Amino acid sequence: MLQAHSYLWHYLWVAPNFLLLLLCFLSRKRGLWKQFPAFFAFALFSSLGQFALYIADVVPSVSADNFWRVDWATLLIEGPLKFVLIGEVFAHIFGSYTSVVRLGRFLIRAVGVLLVLTAAVAAAYAPKDSLIGIISGAHLLDQTIYLIESGLLLFIFLFAAYFGLKPTRPVFGIALGLAISACVHLATWAIAANGGLPASRRVVLDFVNMAAHHLCVLIWFYYLLVPAKTPSKPKDPPAGPPAPPSHKHEEDLDVWNRELEKLVQR
């Protein structure tokens, strides 16, 4: 069953991307498209790009060279879209601090896109054979995108936790799906690079990556389309000392935001 072009292989390549298109359609009907335009642009292009790769793989007339050229094209577009999406996640979490949001979103987009383009140029111009070079370059670019993506998401989670900020349910679901996908892909690349599996069994890693993508799509379905349960009304708390003041680190964030506003207005 765990073989290329088996029924499970076809399902794991096609089904999650069909579900991703369905998620875009249902979310547009519910008005979520306007709240998360970067996510749905990423989801739409990602699903269409994967369908293009699938067709290029199963159509006999498409050469191996052309398949990997399609893969390169999807990576070069999908990579920057991911960093625009991560900037959108950052903006939703820190939305009340406009100056911090502007600076953070700019840095995430600029640094992410710059690093991806640098990796693409390095992969393209490294000395290598034609087909093997295209494949290794695509792998290098793919790993670079996932590495930067996981680092940025970890930074956002830690930064938000430090200041006591909680993302909304949809934002948490989007970030969780991205983080799982990035971590699983990096783990499988590490296993492949260190010879953790013989060459004849490397296809198992493809199944793991495709299954992780399927899981992430289901997570996005759940957090974006399934409404949160309304908590029951709590009983009146017993009399006691007054509640502690708001998170001290939030006050620090307010100061940062005001100082950035002053800097911009100069």
C-alpha positions as CSV (number, residue, x, y, z in Angstrom):
1,M,0.0,0.0,0.0
2,L,2.8,2.4,0.8
3,Q,4.0,2.6,-2.7
4,A,4.1,5.4,-5.2
5,H,0.9,5.5,-7.4
6,S,-1.0,3.3,-5.1
7,Y,-4.6,4.1,-4.3
8,L,-3.5,5.6,-1.0
9,W,-0.9,7.7,-2.7
10,H,-3.4,9.1,-5.2
11,Y,-5.9,9.8,-2.4
12,L,-3.4,11.6,-0.2
13,W,-2.2,13.8,-3.1
14,V,-5.7,14.7,-4.4
15,A,-8.1,14.7,-1.5
16,P,-6.6,17.3,0.8
17,N,-6.2,19.7,-2.0
18,F,-9.8,19.2,-3.1
19,L,-10.8,19.8,0.5
20,L,-8.7,23.0,0.5
21,L,-10.6,24.3,-2.5
22,L,-13.8,23.4,-0.8
23,L,-12.7,25.3,2.3
24,C,-12.0,28.4,0.1
25,F,-15.5,28.2,-1.4
26,L,-17.3,27.7,1.9
27,S,-15.3,30.4,3.7
28,R,-16.0,32.9,0.9
29,K,-19.7,32.2,1.3
30,R,-19.4,32.9,5.1
31,G,-17.4,36.1,4.6
32,L,-14.2,34.7,6.1
33,W,-12.3,35.6,2.9
34,K,-12.3,39.2,3.9
35,Q,-10.9,38.5,7.4
36,F,-8.0,36.3,6.2
37,P,-7.2,37.3,2.5
38,A,-3.6,36.1,2.7
39,F,-4.6,32.6,4.0
40,F,-7.2,32.0,1.3
41,A,-4.8,33.3,-1.4
42,F,-2.3,30.8,-0.1
43,A,-4.8,28.0,0.2
44,L,-6.1,28.6,-3.3
45,F,-2.7,28.7,-5.0
46,S,-1.4,25.8,-2.9
47,S,-4.2,23.5,-3.9
48,L,-4.1,24.5,-7.6
49,G,-0.3,24.2,-7.6
50,Q,-0.5,20.7,-6.1
51,F,-3.1,19.7,-8.7
52,A,-0.7,21.0,-11.5
53,L,2.1,18.9,-9.9
54,Y,-0.2,15.8,-9.7
55,I,-1.2,16.1,-13.4
56,A,2.5,16.6,-14.4
57,D,3.3,13.4,-12.4
58,V,0.6,11.1,-13.8
59,V,0.6,12.3,-17.4
60,P,3.2,10.2,-19.3
61,S,4.0,12.9,-21.9
62,V,5.3,15.2,-19.2
63,S,9.1,14.7,-18.7
64,A,10.8,14.5,-15.4
65,D,12.6,17.8,-16.2
66,N,9.3,19.6,-16.8
67,F,7.8,18.1,-13.6
68,W,10.5,19.6,-11.5
69,R,10.2,22.9,-13.3
70,V,6.6,23.0,-12.3
71,D,7.6,22.2,-8.8
72,W,10.1,25.1,-8.8
73,A,7.5,27.5,-10.1
74,T,5.0,26.5,-7.3
75,L,7.7,26.9,-4.6
76,L,8.8,30.3,-5.9
77,I,5.2,31.6,-5.6
78,E,4.0,29.6,-2.6
79,G,7.0,30.6,-0.5
80,P,6.4,34.4,-0.5
81,L,2.7,33.8,0.0
82,K,3.5,31.8,3.2
83,F,5.4,34.8,4.6
84,V,2.6,37.2,3.7
85,L,0.3,34.8,5.6
86,I,2.6,34.6,8.6
87,G,2.6,38.4,8.6
88,E,-1.2,38.3,8.6
89,V,-1.2,35.9,11.6
90,F,1.1,38.4,13.4
91,A,-1.2,41.3,12.6
92,H,-4.3,39.5,13.9
93,I,-2.5,38.6,17.2
94,F,-1.1,42.1,17.8
95,G,-3.9,44.0,16.1
96,S,-4.4,46.6,18.8
97,Y,-0.8,47.7,18.6
98,T,-0.8,49.2,15.1
99,S,2.9,50.4,15.0
100,V,4.2,47.0,16.2
101,V,2.0,45.3,13.6
102,R,3.3,47.4,10.8
103,L,6.9,46.9,11.7
104,G,6.5,43.2,12.5
105,R,4.5,42.4,9.3
106,F,7.1,44.3,7.2
107,L,10.0,42.5,8.7
108,I,8.4,39.1,8.4
109,R,7.5,39.6,4.7
110,A,10.8,41.3,3.8
111,V,13.1,38.9,5.6
112,G,11.2,35.8,4.5
113,V,11.0,36.7,0.9
114,L,14.6,37.8,0.8
115,L,15.9,34.6,2.3
116,V,13.7,32.5,-0.1
117,L,15.0,34.4,-3.1
118,T,18.6,34.0,-1.8
119,A,18.1,30.2,-1.4
120,A,16.5,30.0,-4.9
121,V,19.5,31.8,-6.5
122,A,22.0,29.7,-4.5
123,A,20.2,26.5,-5.6
124,A,19.9,27.6,-9.2
125,Y,23.6,28.5,-9.6
126,A,25.2,25.7,-7.6
127,P,27.3,23.4,-9.9
128,K,25.4,20.2,-10.6
129,D,24.0,17.8,-13.2
130,S,20.9,18.9,-15.1
131,L,18.0,16.7,-13.7
132,I,19.7,15.9,-10.4
133,G,20.5,19.6,-10.0
134,I,16.9,20.6,-10.5
135,I,15.7,18.1,-8.0
136,S,18.3,18.9,-5.3
137,G,17.7,22.6,-5.9
138,A,14.0,22.2,-5.4
139,H,14.6,20.2,-2.2
140,L,17.0,22.9,-0.9
141,L,14.4,25.7,-1.6
142,D,11.7,23.6,0.0
143,Q,13.7,23.0,3.1
144,T,14.7,26.7,3.4
145,I,11.0,27.8,3.2
146,Y,10.0,25.3,5.9
147,L,12.9,26.2,8.1
148,I,12.2,30.0,8.0
149,E,8.5,29.4,8.4
150,S,8.9,27.3,11.5
151,G,11.3,29.8,13.0
152,L,8.9,32.7,12.4
153,L,5.9,30.8,13.8
154,L,7.9,29.8,16.9
155,F,8.9,33.5,17.4
156,I,5.3,34.7,17.1
157,F,4.0,32.0,19.5
158,L,6.7,32.9,22.1
159,F,6.3,36.6,21.6
160,A,2.5,36.4,22.0
161,A,2.9,34.2,25.1
162,Y,5.4,36.6,26.7
163,F,3.0,39.5,26.4
164,G,0.0,37.4,27.5
165,L,-1.8,37.7,24.1
166,K,-4.1,35.0,22.9
167,P,-4.9,34.5,19.2
168,T,-8.5,34.0,18.2
169,R,-9.7,30.6,17.3
170,P,-9.3,30.9,13.5
171,V,-5.9,32.5,13.8
172,F,-4.7,29.8,16.2
173,G,-6.0,27.1,13.8
174,I,-4.2,28.7,10.8
175,A,-0.9,29.0,12.7
176,L,-1.2,25.4,14.1
177,G,-1.7,23.9,10.7
178,L,1.3,25.8,9.3
179,A,3.5,24.8,12.3
180,I,2.6,21.1,12.0
181,S,3.3,21.0,8.3
182,A,6.6,22.8,8.7
183,C,7.8,20.6,11.6
184,V,6.8,17.3,9.9
185,H,8.5,18.3,6.6
186,L,11.7,19.3,8.4
187,A,11.7,16.0,10.3
188,T,11.3,13.9,7.2
189,W,14.0,15.9,5.4
190,A,16.3,15.3,8.4
191,I,15.6,11.5,8.3
192,A,16.3,11.4,4.5
193,A,19.5,13.5,4.8
194,N,21.0,11.3,7.5
195,G,20.2,8.0,5.9
196,G,17.5,7.1,8.3
197,L,15.8,5.0,5.6
198,P,17.2,3.0,2.7
199,A,16.5,4.5,-0.7
200,S,13.9,1.8,-1.5
201,R,11.8,3.0,1.5
202,R,12.1,6.8,1.0
203,V,8.6,6.8,-0.4
204,V,7.4,6.3,3.2
205,L,8.5,9.9,3.9
206,D,6.4,11.2,1.0
207,F,3.4,9.4,2.6
208,V,4.1,11.1,5.9
209,N,4.3,14.5,4.4
210,M,1.1,14.0,2.4
211,A,-0.7,12.7,5.5
212,A,0.5,15.7,7.5
213,H,-0.8,18.0,4.8
214,H,-4.2,16.2,5.0
215,L,-4.2,16.7,8.8
216,C,-3.5,20.4,8.5
217,V,-6.3,20.9,6.0
218,L,-8.7,19.2,8.4
219,I,-7.4,21.4,11.2
220,W,-8.1,24.5,9.1
221,F,-11.6,23.1,8.4
222,Y,-12.3,22.7,12.1
223,Y,-11.0,26.0,13.3
224,L,-12.4,28.1,10.5
225,L,-15.8,26.5,9.9
226,V,-16.8,24.8,13.2
227,P,-18.1,27.4,15.7
228,A,-16.6,27.3,19.2
229,K,-18.7,25.9,22.0
230,T,-20.4,28.6,24.0
231,P,-19.2,28.2,27.7
232,S,-21.9,27.8,30.3
233,K,-22.5,30.9,32.5
234,P,-20.2,30.6,35.5
235,K,-21.5,31.0,39.0
236,D,-20.8,34.2,40.9
237,P,-17.3,34.0,42.3
238,P,-16.9,34.2,46.0
239,A,-15.9,37.4,47.6
240,G,-12.2,38.0,47.9
241,P,-9.3,40.3,47.0
242,P,-9.6,42.3,43.8
243,A,-8.3,40.8,40.6
244,P,-4.7,41.5,39.8
245,P,-3.9,44.2,37.3
246,S,-3.5,43.4,33.7
247,H,-0.4,41.6,32.4
248,K,2.6,43.8,33.1
249,H,4.2,42.8,29.8
250,E,1.2,44.3,28.0
251,E,2.2,47.6,29.4
252,D,5.6,47.2,28.0
253,L,4.1,46.5,24.6
254,D,2.0,49.7,24.9
255,V,5.2,51.6,25.5
256,W,6.9,50.0,22.5
257,N,3.9,50.8,20.3
258,R,3.9,54.5,21.4
259,E,7.6,54.8,20.8
260,L,7.3,53.3,17.4
261,E,4.5,55.8,16.6
262,K,6.7,58.7,17.6
263,L,9.6,57.3,15.5
264,V,7.4,57.0,12.4
265,Q,5.9,60.5,12.9
266,R,9.4,62.2,13.0
